[in-house]
């Protein structure tokens, strides 16, 4: 798993393809809480840290493309869905 301390607030989150997924609001346990303006429905979404491949230059990259990463975003980190993401 990635070193959580490398993830900074307001960093861009992008898929492995380089397309934008959202922006970091803050960390919530083993999830990145994305800003509300990152979401089409105006609500916070949560990305499991297990989906993060790299943090470099103030940008968080996922292990999957933006379409796949968007599909695993959660409304609530307590649901547990998507918390064990692995690269395939």
C-alpha positions, 0 to 999 in steps of 0.5 A: 500500500502507498504511504498515506503521508504522501497524499496531500489535500487538493491533489489531483487524482487521475486514472492510469490513463491520465484522465481526472477522477477528482481532487483530494478533500482529505484522507479518511482512514484507508480512503481518499475522500474526494471533494464534492465538486469532483462528483457529478451529484455534488456529494463526497465520494471515497476512493480506497487507498488500495486503488492508488498506484503512485503519488508524484508531483502532487498528483495521485495516480490509480492502478486502473483507468479513470472509468474503472476507478470511478466505478469503485468510488463509494458514497460511504467508506464504512460500507466496505465495498471496493476496499480490497482492490487489486491490480489485474 
